[in-house]
Amino acid sequence: MEQLQRQLNILQRQLGDAEESGRPVVAIQRQINTVMDNMTALRTNATMLHNAPRCQVEESGDMLWA
């Protein structure tokens, strides 16, 4: 996630520079969208893993799912 955040920061600076100098920004905006999509996917996966059922094995050997 940190690497994606660094990429996003760099791209946002590049976007600002391009806008100020009148250069085309479409390619940079697409890259930003790709990074944002990757960040969203990573957060979604992390949430799913965090909310996954957990198994607790009792002394009797029974498995309890919560």
N, C-alpha and C positions, 0 to 999 in steps of 0.2 A: 504494500500500500504506500509506503514511504517513497519508493521509486516512482510510482505513478504520480504521487503528489509533486515530486520534483519535476517530472516531465511536464505536468500541467502548469507549474509555475513558469518554467522556461518558455513553453508555448504561449502563455498569456503575455509574457514580456515581448516575445517576438511579434505577437499580434498587435500589441500597442505600438511597437516600433514601426511595423508595416503600415498601420493606420496613419500614424503621424507623417510618414514619408510618402504616403499615397501609393504604396505598393499593393498589389493584389493580396487579399487576405483569405480567399476561399480555401486554399490548401491548408493553411494554418487552422482555420475553423474546423475543417474536417478532421485534422489530427486531434484537436481539442475534443471534438465529439467522440472520437475513438477512445481516447484516454478516459473520458468521463463514463463511457459505456463500460469499459474495463473495471473502473472503480465501482460502479454500481453492481456489476456482476460479482465482484469480489465481496462486497458488503452483503449481497444476497446470500452467497454461499456461506459466509461466516455466520450469518443469522440462522440459516438452516441447520448448520452444524451445532450451533449453540442451543437451538431448540429441539434437537434430536432426542428421541427417547433414551433414557439412561437405564442401564441394567445394574441391579444390585444382587449379588449372590449371597443368599442367607447361609448360615452354618449348616443347615439341613441339605444344602445343595440346590434349594429352590431359587429360581431366578425371578426377581421382581422388576418389572419395567415401570418407570415413572415418566 
